[in-house]
Amino acid sequence: MNPLDKERAPSARTQVRRVAQRGQYDQATLYAILDEAYVCHIAFTGDDGVHCLPTACWREGDHLYIHGSNGSRMLKLAATGAQVCVAITHLDGLVLARSAFNHSMNYRSAVIYGAFELVSGEAKAATLDTFLESFAPGRSGEARAGNAKELAATTVLRISLTEAAAKIRTGGPKDDEEDLGLPVWAGVLPMKLAPLAPLAEAGTTAMPEYVRNWHPATPNSTE
């Protein structure tokens, strides 16, 4: 895939129209947002209407991947090549303005349009290893690999990132000039998804390095 144009949307439906200056169309920005995500939301149309469901995701190269049980209604429909829309959002802060109307949020978001394709054969097992590595580098070499029965019961799909766009808001409140003198606190309440200390399962082995490094307060033991 060629790098996305920073200034131009790849299609009409990925063109950011509302507050258009927040639209980002370059590959580096898109990939950074996807690589920080553990969950995406997939919108699709079924026989009984429109649905939007969350599922785990990971990026490998120029595709976003998902997986699940062969019995999943969403995966079975997506495997047929039906059109879907995939959304990812990171909330970075609550923006408090002097007026109620101008409150906002800081965020980084991405939307992908297109159709999923089935991943099979050796590539299926390999990309599931990549999924584990996205949790913690080195994990796929320690955990038991999926056996033939487990792999056969799992559907893996991927969607191309050629039709995608990002939208980002940063900075403080955008108050109207006439409100700047109001005696009201204004600013940003930052937030982020942050790791907490690991919780070891009873009877487990000593913590590997990637678990010890997960959080500064992690003890160097299984206790």
N, C-alpha and C positions, 0 to 999 in steps of 0.2 A: 504494500500500500504506500502510495506517495504521501508525504507529509501534508496534512490538511492546511489549507490557506488560512492564515491568521485573521484576515479581514473578511473573507467571503464564506457564507454558509454553503455546505456541500449540496443542499437541496432546498426547495421552497419550504418544506415542512420543518426543516431545522433552523430556519431563519428566525432569530430572536427579534420580535417586534415590540413587545412591551419593554421600555427602558432598553433600547437596542444597544446602547453603548456598553452594557454589561455582557453582551454576547462575546464568547471566545470560541474560535474555530480551529486553533492550532493543535497539532498532535500532542505536544508536550503538556499543555494544560489539561487536555482531555485525559491523557494517560495518568497524570498525577492524581486526578480526582478518582479515577477507577481503581488505581492501585491502593488507595487508602480505604476502599470500601470492602466491607464484609457481606453486605446485603444490598440487593437491588429490588425494585418493584417492577413487575411485568404486567402490562395491560394487554388484554386480548379479548376477542369477541367469540363467545361460544354460542351454542344453540339456544341457550336460555338468557342471553344478554351479554353485557360487558362486565369484565372482571379485572381486578388489579390485585396481584398477590405478591407477597415478599418471598424471596428465596436467596440462598447463599450464592455468591458469584466470585469470580476471579478473572484477571486478565492474563492472557498469554499471547505475546506478539500482537497481531492486528485483530484479535477477536476477544470477546467477552464470553466466558463459559458459565454454564449452570449444570446442575445434575440433580437427580432424584430417583424415586422409585418408578419402575415401568408403569405402575398403576396410576401415576399422577395425571389428572385430567389436563392440567396445563401443559405438561411435557408432551403428552400424546398429541395434543392439538398443535403445539409448537413444532413438533417433529414433522408435521405434514407440510411445512413451509408457509404456514399462515402468517400474515403480517402482524407484528407486535410492536409495542413501544416499551422501552426499558428506561427507568429513571433511577438516578442515584443522587442523594443530597447529603451534604455535610453542613451541620449548623454550627457556625463559628461565634455567634454572639447575638444578644438582644440589644437593639438600638433604641434608646429612650430619648425621645425628642421633647421639646418644651410644649408642643401641642399634641393632643391625643392622635390626631389624624396623621401626623408625620412619623409616628413610631414605625420601626422596621426591624429587619433581621439581617445579619451578615451571614453569607452562605456561599458554598461552592456546589454547583449542581451540574449534572450531565444528563442528556437524553439521547437515546439511540433508537433509530428506526430501522426496520428491515425484517428479515426472516431468519430463524434459527436453522442450522443444519446439524445432522446427526454426526457424532464422533464415534467411530467404531474401531475394532481391531486393536493393535498395539498402541495406537494413539490414545485410545480410551483410558487404558491403565496409566499411561505416561502422564496424561494431563491431570488425572486424579492425584498423582504424586505431586504435581505442581500445585494443586489445591492445598495439599497438606503443607507444602513448603511455604505457602502464603500465610499459614498460621504461624509457623515457627521453622526457620531454616534448620535442616537436619532431621526434622520429624519423620519424613518419609523413609529414612534409612533405619529408623528404630521401631516404628510401629509395624505390626503384621500387615503385610500387603493383602489386598482383597483377593479372595480365592475365585475360582472360575464361577461358582454359583452366585457369589455376591456381585461380581462384575456383570454377569448375565442379567441380574435383576435390576441393574442400574442403567438409567438413561443419561447420557452426557450430550449436551447440545452446545453449539457455539454460534455467535452472531457477529458478523463483520462490523468493524468500527468505521466503515467508509461513510456512513450517513449518521453523523452524530454532531452534537454541539454542546458547549458548556456555557453556563451563565453564572456570574460571580458578583457578589456585592461585598465591598469592604468599606471601612471608614466610619465616621460618626454620623450623627443625625443631620438631616437636611431641613433645618427649620426655616420658616418664612421670616423675612427680614423684620416684619413687625412683631414677631414673637421673641426675638433675640434678647430683649430686655426683661422678659418675664422671670420672676424669682422662682424658677423651677430647675431642679437638677437635670442636666442632659449629658448623655455620654453612652458608652457601650458596656454591657455586661458580658464579657467574653466567656465562652464555654468551649469544651472540647471533649471528645471521647478519650478517656485516659485509662491505662492499665492499673489494676489493683494487685495486691499480693496474691500469688497462687495459693490454691487450696488443694493440698495433696490428698489423694485417695488412700484410705487405709491399706497397708500392705504393698504399696507401690515401691519402686526402686528409688535409689538416690536421684536427686534432681539433676537433669542434664544442664549443660551450660545455658542453653537458650531459655530454660525455665528460670534459672537463677538470675538471668539478666532481664527478665520480664519487668521486674519492679525493684526499686532500690531497697525496699524493706524485706525482700525475700530472704528467708533464712537458708543457710547452706546445709539443709538436712531435710528429712521427710517428716520431721516432727512439727 
